[in-house]
């Protein structure tokens, strides 16, 4: 496992937020599999964030070559919504 020494306080806050978001009404039913950490190539650990949804580490299904008059977010991995 990758160790990120020195970032414990920062990362523990992100993990706590993810756990709170996925906590069922009865905390005894909490499932650790509902919280996933995924490495995405890019900036530093301090640019990490928590997102709602599901992250699947797989190859992209397509590439967008050209866009005009839009707001764009670029991920180096697939991000799928929890509900469709």
Buried (B, 14 or more C-beta within 10 A) or exposed (E): EEEEEEBEEEBEEBEEEBBEEBBEEEEEEEEEEEBEEEEEEEEEEEEBEBEEEEBEEEEEEEEEEEEEEEEEEEEEBBEEEEEE
